């Protein structure tokens, strides 16, 4: 059933009642996953799953499950062989033979393909037919047990194998495997209902080598050795109902640490790292205590496991009772910088344990609630752990991020509601991807989505108070835990799912407040608010005339109507005013409390009650205003541009105690390069009580100001004397003290100051010699022998400082860069970099921070023309086998090189890496970096932009990345950045006139067929991908790569195909195309055994014939009947007449009907492709009679 | 009899072979003795009734006699030392003769035989003086509890410490300067060496030697090198306590350190390296590149264990001398240990 048909009913239901109605005609209660063989050498997995389901409708005869990449050998329902069809339309979104190259078309097709298998719409890749013997059984709504044998060979997604190529057994080599993926990706490694809303209990069994440990969800019931004692089986039981998407697995030779503070918590890490693990996790129990206390709820699972693995997909992945972390988060006690980051990750994962794993979501549009709550309680933890300053700083940072993103890209919609499926209603028409489904989202968008979600949660807190907020959470949790203990009442389990409406209802029940306007503004609408503020002081009336304008016409903005807090600091104190922002009132009069006449020698009270002395000489004698702040509490998602005089910003910086205000004023002061600003900034720098991050940003601001004032600047370079005073020896001011990082605040300042200083420029726009010498001296005299902490980050920052000091080389008529004409300063810098980089080889620093900085610095030198621009060095560092941080830094340099030097070769190298690198994160990251720093953009002329590249990228997102949602979306992002939404301009005009009208998405359908399609098949209109596939036999890419990537046969969904087929027949087609179309269509119809039995290597999946449109819904299509039973021994011919039901007549009828029409084309085709003829010969036969054609394994070659 | 023979042979100087004039007094001395022995042999032959003898047979007999006497002397000395004396007594000789199977009782009768020829004692030649070893200072006399027959003390320079270190430099600036440049030199030398001996990359195509970069080598398990603290850091972690350091103690430590470097740098090249190593460059660095022989960091627990056994202290051990020695041994252990 097409999503369009389903969505409205779901929406109605959501408005109507709070109960959860499953989109599936059955209820899953229990699932067994048994993996009895894992081969690290071959990277393969063999096992079976058993799902226990209760039909909820009487006539259930098909069961749809999710499964990707798995070979399904055999399906049995209650011990009876069952026929099944495996069809994954997302493998290839648009047919490779299509000449279509416009992104609009692709995005629609992709969204359609994803929803065609979306479990939340009741769909799935695997469609199992209930044997007719069981129909009676089903009618009585009795239990069905579905047993599926599957295997997985060299999975490209879902499960990631890390097998280092050293000597020794797998355990000695530290080989491990873990599940990974973005959103619901469990279908990649075992067949399941891959939805967050289908909960069941679990039994998980993994048989692994005796030296390995299998970590999975739930309680470890027992481990049983096999008879030969060489293997053992881990039995896990998860009695709390959990969605398949929250099931995970990690197997490896882990070292095990039972948490000394909480015995139910166990930590796992790779060999050798135990000391680091001990230190890293020693903090975790405090996070537990915090969450349990604020939520007044025990941790819902009986145990918790943390696993630290290499080549992680994401830094933190939370699953039911288990979190998978990147091993790179581990650190020793000597590392300062990583510690807070790692702790944050731990806290984040734990917050998601409560909201995300234990409490799951009803549908994708409810995702924001979970992300919001987990992000919000994580924020509370931050506030408690790192203090209010850090918390407010973080909120500000997140707010800035979301504001920047939305203003740049367009709004982020938290709660998308899709009504009717009409294009006009599309809430995300500004985006180049669909937001209907998590798997179509750009990764960056999803990051921002999470960010916005927790900010909105904070807005709700502002509205209803934290106490109520926590009560709501507690209510959700206690409902869920009651439901989870109902072992035999699976209908109760839906209480463990959270929905937007349910959440809002809880809020109104608990708080009694109406937050509907707030929700409407931030959740149901996208966009942020952009304020422009300015003021005038009316002396006569003693009134502040504040003007606040809004920009709500630019993309990503929205209009704000409602209260807005304004804080005015006057001589007599600080006063809050709540203004009402309305449609047409811009001006607001705020009466002032104090007289402008200054009361000499009187202390000025601040907002926090503190009274301070101020030097008021700078201020305007007529006005009592010290500074004004708009929306100081960040209770609107907004960007404020406020105009006030420089002295007001300076007062704000010096005396306002809120870190956000201080930061805002630092940002504003950049525009006022005056000695007064300079003084204010230096004072802040020296003030120990001031928040260290503020001081750090003051450094950079000071550098900017100094550069603007370069002609009038007196005294030593900015910050130099300050640094000397703070960090150098008393007796010899040019020598820095030996390192002592006991005080973290001064450590961070010490790190940052030289970096900022290096940005100083003299009148010739060069870095002053004095500064460079100073930095070189810092490096020279750096002495860490007596420090308790590692100085690797500090040294890395010193290299960054050196890089910052580099200015473009003075080049005389483009001479070649050689050593001889090297600038002496650069020579010194290069000397340091060489030494550091070489020392790293002998004595590596933590996470190779120094290598990373060195690589960046070398790229800076290259870019500035001091060193010949050459990517060879970076390419060697980007190889697999280097630490991931180094690789990313090197790749970044290569990406930059590609852009600056417009190198086609490097671009190819990068694209090749995107396709072939073993580490998913690196592949994702390259795409990401290419998108951020593109070699060219849409409207740019570039030699790189050619047809081959378009084809290559198209192929990458179309089929090359089908194993990883995130990667595919990344490829889409890149394609969008390079070519935009419409057909890339570098392509020649389409010859056939078929794809001319591309502006509107719907127009890709030939107008002649739309009425027919709508009439005949509802989904056609909704499914632009039902556009004809053009057989791209000349496509150079379709043959080579794709076939290697997917090594299982796919059985095509005949329903979609045939309806599509019919459409095509109605269409006036060009002769050149029609020649091939029938043949390809037919071959797609050949019943193929799905996977597993693929014994002949020549039998490749037929890529080009993959169906774009798989709008299979609940409705029983007569054409379903090309389903075929699969024999237990895959190769044997197996005929089961019983499968052909009463529908079969209908089915045959259809086929015959259009077979006739196509016959003539077929003959032509045969002549042309004689080499194909053997296989094709069979086609008519199989086609006309699917039942008898089961033995033919459709080795139809791709054209 | 040895005595007798010796005294007997003492006469008869300047006989046949005296023609050769030897320059060396020691040689003269020995030649004279030998000649005396020949005289003794000749007279014994005469006694036995020989009229003439070939020179070769006389020489052979002389040689036999000499070895016999030497053997008696050697054995007698052994017996005397066996009984913890330095001077052989008559009884030692007797025991020796008995041991050699000589009937001692026949000796007095033989001495009183009638046809005995009397040989004149050899002329008194000067005992050759052994050249005096260069003495440095006065030999210490034996302390009262050691009997005088025990050997004398060796020359004082062989066992008494010679204080050679300079006044420690205490100027903070100079010290820091020195520490920094020394470390820098070592680092540079080491990296250059590494770059010379291994594969390199260069930023300049035309010149590969000025800024040689050691080639990037992928690891099989990259996270281990990246995450595990280096051994140097481990050591620091153990050593460093959380006490606040002030500039004063800092200076002292540093001064100590530098002075140590200097005092040892003259004599002990190897040691110097270790001292420097403790500045920044640890010996474990060597482990890195001799991975085939020594364990790599992969085997990090063993190294840790080793480190605990042999604390490699650098800056926190006040007595200069001992610290130097201690480090020497421990660093050697570190190199050869694992």
Interface residues (C-beta under 8 A of the other chain):
Chain A: X164 X165 X166 X173 X174 X270 X272 X273 X276 X310 X327 X328 X330 X331 X332 X333 X334 X729 X730 X731 X732 X735 X737 X738 X740 X742 X780 X781 X783 X784 X785 X786 X787 X788 X790 X817 X818 X819 X830 X831 X834 X835 X837 X838 X839 X841 X842 X843 X844 X845 X846 X847 X848 X858 X861 X867 X868 X870 X872 X873 X876 X877 X879 X880 X881 X882 X883 X884 X885
Chain B: X172 X173 X176 X177 X179 X180 X181 X184 X187 X188 X190 X191 X194 X195 X201 X203 X204 X205 X206 X207 X210 X211 X212 X213 X214 X215 X216 X217 X218 X219 X220 X221 X222 X223 X224 X225 X226 X227 X228 X229 X230 X232 X233 X236 X237 X240 X242 X244 X245 X247 X250 X253 X278 X279 X280 X281 X282 X285 X288 X289 X298 X300 X301 X314 X315
